[in-house]
Amino acid sequence: MSWLLAAAEPNPLGHVLDKTLWSINGFPVLTMHMITLIVAACLLLWVMNIAAKAIETGPASNGNDRYLTKGKLGQLVEVIVLYLRDTVIKPVLGHNTNKYLPFLLTAFFFILVNNLLGLVPLLDLQHVAGTLFLGDPHWALIGGTATGNLAVTGALAFVAFLIIQIHAFKELGIGGWLHHLLGGAPWYLAPIMVPVELLGMFIKPGALAIRLFANMLAGHTLMAVLALFGLMAYNGMHSWIAAGGISLVSMAFAVAITFLELFVAFLQAFIFMFLVAVFIGQMSHHGDHHDEAHAPGHDHDHAPGHEGHHAQATHA
């Protein structure tokens, strides 16, 4: 057990923060989170490719069975995508749903994969391997939660910011975009509203980055602290019995926190995707819902049961 304690990082932030693997003149060129992001992207492409093949329509020779999704993975992905599209994104974006659906779903699943990958103790396993074979208890190439890095979440938020503003210019035009800066207030309030709205354009994606970063960093730091209670007990009392007893209790709490972090992993990916959809929707024509209310499906004057009423009114 001594080699396990030796492999443990005494600082809980060591299990969360990024590590520079290659630098030039002090500038980090390759870091542990960069490799984690690449692995997460490859893993996402591989899993989604399998799911897409399971969801796609089969040959006509299969009859009606060709429309059935094969495998639990494909069914899980299909259910998530349909729920997000029909229940979350479409009510917000309306006719723009299909235009931004690929980006929003990609953001959701990419963040989710990174969040889940952070729950796998890759970093600790590499610390143990480094202690045993390399004599370096801090050796690691991959691991940690990349979405617990403000640079990563900031880059995701920056991409979202660009898409929101590009959509605003295409949907509203320059005049409409400038009018949006008034926030619906009278023109004479422009000296107050315009600076507030301009700041809001940057604060909204900034809040996305900070929210995702803070939630993932805090949760994994808490898990690291719980896992280190045994090491701290041994360093303080030099008793294997005390360290073992405290480790059992702390690990029981760590398992409970892990389930909470599993929920948070899905929740934070959902919140990021949903708020980006809301911000895009805010930069759309606000008359869309009014137009939908007069669409044939929403025209109550022609709904069954109302025809007789209008006929009677006409004869009267």
N, C-alpha and C positions, 0 to 999 in steps of 0.2 A: 504493500500500500504506500510505502514511502516514495516510490517512483511516481505514483499518481499525484501525490501532494507536491512533489518537486516539479511536475509538469504543469501544475495549476498556476495561473497568472494571479499574483497576489493583489493586483489592482483590478477591480471589476470592469473598469473602462477598457482594460486591455483585451477583454473579450468582445468589445463593441466597436472600438475605434479602428480606423483604417491603418494599414501598415505599408510603408513605401518599400517596394521590392527592387526598384531600379531608378536611380536619379542621375541627372546630369547637372553639374554645378549647383547642387542643392535643389534643383527643380524636379519634382517627382514625375517620372515618365510612365512608370508602371506601378500600380498599387494592387493590394489584395482585393479591394472592392472592384477594381476594373476587371480583374479576372473573374470575379464572382458575377459581374454583370454580363460578361461574355458567355459564361456557362449558363446563366439564367436565360439569356436570349436563345441560345442553342437548344436548351431543354424545352423552352416554350415552343419553338418552331417544330421540334420533334413530336411533342405531345399533340399539338394542334394539327399536325399533318396526319397523325394516326386518327384523331377525332374526325377530321374532315373526310377521310376515306370511309370511316364507319357511318357517317351521316349521309354521304352522297347517295343519290338514287342508283340502284343497281340495274343490271340488264333486264330487258323486257321479259326474258325467259323465266325470271323469278316470280312473275305475276305480281300480285299485290304486295308480296313480301319485299319487293325491291324498294318500297317506300319506308320500310322499317329501319330504324337505326340499330346497328349491330354493336354489341359490347357495352359494358357499363360505363367506360370512359366516354365514349361517344354520346351516350344518353345523358350523362352528367353535364358535359359541355353544352349539348343542345338545350337542355332545360335552363341552364344558366343564361345562355345567349338569348333565348326566347323571352325569359323573364325580364332581363335587362332591356331588351329592345321594346317589348310591348307594354311593360308596366312602368318602366323608369324613364327611358330615353324618349320614346315617341310622344308621351303627353307633354314633354318639355320642348322638343324641337319640331314636332309636327311634320310638315312636308320636307324639312331638312334632315330627317332621321337617317335616311339611307346615305346621305352625303357624308355625315360625320360618324356613322356607326362603326366603320373599320377602325378609325383612330381611337374612339372611346373604348371599344372592346379591347383593342391592343393595349391601351394604357391600363385598363383594369387587370387583364391577365398578366401583363408584364410586372406590374407592381405586386400582384398576388404571388407570382412565382418567386420573386425576390424576398417577399415577406416570409413565405413558407420555407425557402431555402435557408433563411436565417435561423429557423428553429432546429435545423439539423446540426448537431454538435461537431461540424467538420473542423472547426478551429481547435477544439480541445483534443480531438483525435490526432491532429497534426502536432500539437504540443507534446503529446505522449510519444508519438513516433520520433519526433526530434530529440526528445530526452533519451530515448532508448538507443537510437542508432546514430545520431549526429552530435549528441552532447549539447544540444541547443534547445532549452525548454520553450523558446519563443519562436521556433521555426514554424512557418505556415505560408502557404501559397494561395489558398482560397478559404473563404469562410466569412463569418460575420453576416450582418444584414446590410446590404448595400443601400437599402432605403432608409437606414438609420444614419446616412451620410448626407449632410446638408447640401453638398455639391451635387449629389445625384438627384435629390428631390428638387433642388433649384433648377437643374437642367430640365427635368420633366415639367416643372411649372413654366419655364421659359418657352418650351415648345407649345404648351397650352396657351400661353399669352399670345404668341404669334398667330396661332390658329384663330383665337377669339378676335383679334384685331383684323386679320385678313377677312374673316367672315363679316365683320362689321362694315368694312369698306365695300365689300362686294354686295352686301345685302342692303345697306342704307345709303351708300354713296358718301362722298365727302361732306355734302350738306347735311345729310341725315346723321352722320357721325358727329359733326359739330353740334347739331341740335340736341343729340343725346347727352352732350356735356351739360346741358341745362337741367337734366334730370326731371323734366316735366314742369319745372318752375318758370315763372314769368321772366322775360328777358332782363328786367332790371335787377334780378338777383344773380346775374351772370358773374359778377366779381366774387361772389361767395361760392356759387355752385360749380363753376368751371374748375377752380383749383381742387375742390373736394372730389369731383368726378375724375379728374386726371390722376390724383393720388389713388383713388379707388381702383383704377385700371391696373396699377402696379401692386397695390396692397392685396387685392383678391388672389392673384396667382402666388404672391409671396406668402399669404396665409396658407395656401395649399401646401407649399413646400415645407413651411415650419410645422404645420399640423402633422404631416406624415413623418417627418424627421423626428419630431419630439416624441410621438407615440411609440415609434419603433425603438428609439434609443432608450426611452425610460423603461419600457417593458423588458428589454433584453438586459439592461443594467440591473434591474431588480432580480432577474433570474440568475445573473452572475453573482450577485451579492449572496443570495441564498445558497448557491452551490459552493461558495467559499467559506461558509460558516464553519465547516469541519476543519479546514486548514487554519483558520484563525483560532479555533479552539485548541488545536494541537500546538500552534506557536505560543499560545498563552499559558497552557497548562502542561504541555509535554506529556500528555496522556493519550494513548491510543484508545482507551475505553471511552473517555470523555469525547474525543474527536469522532469516534464511530457513532456514539449515541446522538450527538448533535447533528452529525451528517444525515442520519436516518430521518430525524425530524425535519431538518431543512430541505431535504430532497423530497419529502412528502409534500411540503408547501410548494416546492419548485414544480412538481408535477401538476398541481392545481393551477399554478400561474401559467404553465405551458398550455393548458386547455384555454385559459383566458386569452393568451397570446394568439392561439389559433383562431379564436373568434375575432380578435383585433386585426389579424392579418387580412381576413376577408372584409371586415368593416372599413378599414382604412383604404383599401383598394376601391371599394364601392363609393366611399365618400369622395375620393379624389375624382373618380370618373363622373359621378353625379353632379358635383359642383361645377366641373368644367362644362358639362352639358347645360347646366343652368346659366352659366355666364355666356355661353354661346346663344342660348335662347333669349337672354336679355338684350343682345345686340341684333335681334331680328325685328321685322316689322310687327308692331304690336296689334295690327289689325287682323292677324291670322286667325285668332280665335273667333273674332267677329264674323269673318268669312265662313269659318266652319259652321257657325250657328245657322247660316243661311244655306248650307249645303243641302242636297236632296235628303240625306239621311237625318238632318236635323230640322227639316221644314215641317213644323207641326200643322201647318195649314193643310198639308196634303197627307197627313198621317191617317191611317184607317180609324174610323170612328168619328172623324171630324168632317168628312165629306157630307154626311147627312145634315149636320148642323149648318154648314154653309149653304146647302141646297135649300133648307127651310128658311134661312135668313134671306136668300135671294127671292124666293116666292113671296115672303112677307113684304 
